[in-house]
């Protein structure tokens, strides 16, 4: 999804659960305005990594398949 369509979907509340989580984390980190204005590509590697790490923590754990 391109930046403008995703921002519009965010404003209308039409995002997947994973995308909603990503935006919530961006808000918690204080970078939501930057994302809405310039898109996800404008984030630094550090910011992106923090979002990914926080998403991994919030994601429900699935049991690993037994070999």
MDAnalysis code that builds the backbone (N, CA, C; Angstrom):
import MDAnalysis as mda
import numpy as np

u = mda.Universe.empty(201, n_residues=67, atom_resindex=np.repeat(np.arange(67), 3), trajectory=True)
u.add_TopologyAttr("name", ["N", "CA", "C"] * 67)
u.add_TopologyAttr("resid", np.arange(1, 68))
u.add_TopologyAttr("resname", ["UNK", "UNK", "UNK", "UNK", "UNK", "UNK", "UNK", "UNK", "UNK", "UNK", "UNK", "UNK", "UNK", "UNK", "UNK", "UNK", "UNK", "UNK", "UNK", "UNK", "UNK", "UNK", "UNK", "UNK", "UNK", "UNK", "UNK", "UNK", "UNK", "UNK", "UNK", "UNK", "UNK", "UNK", "UNK", "UNK", "UNK", "UNK", "UNK", "UNK", "UNK", "UNK", "UNK", "UNK", "UNK", "UNK", "UNK", "UNK", "UNK", "UNK", "UNK", "UNK", "UNK", "UNK", "UNK", "UNK", "UNK", "UNK", "UNK", "UNK", "UNK", "UNK", "UNK", "UNK", "UNK", "UNK", "UNK"])
u.atoms.positions = np.array([
    [0.855, -1.166, 0.000],
    [0.000, 0.000, 0.000],
    [0.907, 1.236, 0.000],
    [0.592, 2.199, -0.840],
    [1.443, 3.396, -0.867],
    [1.126, 4.299, 0.329],
    [2.011, 5.239, 0.576],
    [1.930, 6.083, 1.771],
    [0.588, 6.790, 1.898],
    [0.131, 7.432, 0.817],
    [-1.114, 8.206, 0.901],
    [-2.313, 7.312, 1.203],
    [-2.369, 6.150, 0.572],
    [-3.489, 5.232, 0.814],
    [-3.443, 4.690, 2.234],
    [-2.238, 4.383, 2.723],
    [-2.124, 3.847, 4.075],
    [-2.483, 4.906, 5.112],
    [-2.049, 6.140, 4.907],
    [-2.386, 7.216, 5.841],
    [-3.901, 7.434, 5.846],
    [-4.512, 7.405, 4.689],
    [-5.967, 7.566, 4.605],
    [-6.678, 6.409, 5.315],
    [-6.181, 5.190, 5.114],
    [-6.756, 4.025, 5.795],
    [-6.600, 4.161, 7.308],
    [-5.458, 4.692, 7.755],
    [-5.232, 4.915, 9.185],
    [-6.267, 5.898, 9.727],
    [-6.455, 6.983, 9.024],
    [-7.395, 8.019, 9.493],
    [-8.831, 7.521, 9.514],
    [-9.162, 6.588, 8.610],
    [-10.515, 6.042, 8.555],
    [-10.677, 4.820, 9.449],
    [-9.571, 4.308, 9.974],
    [-9.636, 3.131, 10.837],
    [-9.759, 1.828, 10.069],
    [-9.290, 1.809, 8.820],
    [-9.404, 0.624, 7.969],
    [-8.063, -0.078, 7.811],
    [-7.427, -0.422, 8.922],
    [-6.139, -1.096, 8.866],
    [-6.251, -2.494, 9.459],
    [-5.321, -3.365, 9.067],
    [-5.267, -4.687, 9.674],
    [-4.790, -4.534, 11.117],
    [-4.958, -5.565, 11.891],
    [-4.536, -5.530, 13.294],
    [-3.044, -5.240, 13.400],
    [-2.251, -5.866, 12.533],
    [-0.796, -5.657, 12.560],
    [-0.444, -4.204, 12.225],
    [-1.105, -3.631, 11.221],
    [-0.843, -2.240, 10.861],
    [-1.272, -1.297, 11.974],
    [-2.405, -1.584, 12.626],
    [-2.861, -0.759, 13.737],
    [-1.837, -0.782, 14.863],
    [-1.278, -1.955, 15.143],
    [-0.258, -2.082, 16.178],
    [0.963, -1.237, 15.839],
    [1.356, -1.274, 14.563],
    [2.520, -0.507, 14.116],
    [2.299, 0.986, 14.342],
    [1.127, 1.486, 14.019],
    [0.822, 2.903, 14.221],
    [0.751, 3.242, 15.709],
    [0.190, 2.345, 16.536],
    [0.120, 2.587, 17.971],
    [1.524, 2.710, 18.565],
    [2.424, 1.837, 18.125],
    [3.794, 1.877, 18.623],
    [4.475, 3.165, 18.174],
    [4.253, 3.572, 16.928],
    [4.827, 4.826, 16.435],
    [4.337, 5.991, 17.293],
    [3.068, 5.962, 17.692],
    [2.516, 7.015, 18.554],
    [3.202, 6.979, 19.914],
    [3.376, 5.776, 20.478],
    [4.037, 5.642, 21.780],
    [5.467, 6.178, 21.747],
    [6.151, 5.984, 20.630],
    [7.535, 6.435, 20.495],
    [7.649, 7.904, 20.111],
    [6.508, 8.540, 19.824],
    [6.511, 9.962, 19.476],
    [6.925, 10.247, 18.041],
    [6.805, 9.262, 17.159],
    [7.205, 9.457, 15.762],
    [6.034, 9.317, 14.788],
    [4.812, 9.284, 15.313],
    [3.645, 9.119, 14.443],
    [3.516, 10.278, 13.460],
    [3.729, 11.503, 13.910],
    [3.624, 12.653, 13.004],
    [4.613, 12.538, 11.851],
    [5.816, 12.096, 12.153],
    [6.841, 11.911, 11.124],
    [6.390, 10.860, 10.102],
    [5.791, 9.780, 10.580],
    [5.310, 8.717, 9.690],
    [4.165, 9.223, 8.819],
    [3.220, 9.924, 9.423],
    [2.069, 10.420, 8.662],
    [2.482, 11.454, 7.622],
    [3.489, 12.246, 7.942],
    [3.930, 13.300, 7.040],
    [4.827, 12.779, 5.918],
    [5.762, 11.885, 6.271],
    [6.790, 11.474, 5.308],
    [6.797, 9.989, 4.971],
    [5.979, 9.196, 5.639],
    [5.929, 7.764, 5.363],
    [6.927, 6.978, 6.187],
    [6.791, 5.659, 6.152],
    [7.640, 4.773, 6.934],
    [9.090, 4.816, 6.467],
    [9.319, 5.122, 5.209],
    [10.682, 5.154, 4.670],
    [11.520, 6.272, 5.289],
    [10.876, 7.238, 5.912],
    [11.611, 8.360, 6.500],
    [12.226, 8.012, 7.856],
    [11.895, 6.846, 8.405],
    [12.409, 6.471, 9.713],
    [13.846, 5.976, 9.616],
    [14.576, 6.189, 10.686],
    [15.951, 5.685, 10.753],
    [15.911, 4.186, 11.053],
    [17.045, 3.529, 10.872],
    [17.140, 2.098, 11.173],
    [16.851, 1.848, 12.650],
    [17.300, 2.756, 13.499],
    [17.069, 2.623, 14.937],
    [15.575, 2.680, 15.253],
    [14.878, 3.640, 14.659],
    [13.433, 3.775, 14.888],
    [12.689, 2.557, 14.368],
    [13.060, 2.098, 13.189],
    [12.416, 0.935, 12.588],
    [12.647, -0.303, 13.452],
    [13.872, -0.448, 13.948],
    [14.194, -1.577, 14.804],
    [13.417, -1.571, 16.103],
    [13.235, -0.396, 16.667],
    [12.461, -0.292, 17.914],
    [11.009, -0.690, 17.671],
    [10.448, -0.263, 16.549],
    [9.067, -0.637, 16.229],
    [8.974, -2.147, 16.052],
    [9.904, -2.719, 15.302],
    [9.893, -4.166, 15.080],
    [10.040, -4.945, 16.372],
    [10.921, -4.492, 17.244],
    [11.103, -5.164, 18.524],
    [9.865, -5.107, 19.393],
    [9.229, -3.958, 19.410],
    [8.011, -3.811, 20.217],
    [6.860, -4.619, 19.632],
    [6.798, -4.713, 18.307],
    [5.758, -5.523, 17.674],
    [5.962, -6.994, 18.017],
    [7.212, -7.435, 18.016],
    [7.506, -8.831, 18.342],
    [7.088, -9.154, 19.774],
    [7.288, -8.212, 20.684],
    [6.891, -8.425, 22.074],
    [5.377, -8.505, 22.226],
    [4.648, -7.722, 21.432],
    [3.189, -7.682, 21.543],
    [2.519, -8.835, 20.807],
    [3.221, -9.453, 19.878],
    [2.638, -10.522, 19.081],
    [2.432, -11.764, 19.956],
    [1.262, -12.379, 19.865],
    [1.037, -13.586, 20.671],
    [2.003, -14.686, 20.268],
    [2.504, -15.403, 21.253],
    [3.467, -16.461, 20.975],
    [2.748, -17.699, 20.483],
    [3.303, -18.301, 19.435],
    [2.757, -19.519, 18.872],
    [3.685, -20.669, 19.243],
    [3.130, -21.814, 19.563],
    [3.996, -22.932, 19.900],
    [4.832, -23.342, 18.691],
    [6.093, -23.685, 18.944],
    [6.962, -24.088, 17.844],
    [6.629, -25.523, 17.434],
    [6.699, -25.812, 16.134],
    [6.380, -27.169, 15.661],
    [7.443, -28.156, 16.143],
    [6.984, -29.321, 16.545],
    [7.904, -30.356, 17.025],
    [8.406, -31.167, 15.841],
    [9.680, -31.467, 15.874],
    [10.297, -32.212, 14.761],
    [10.145, -33.688, 14.936],
])
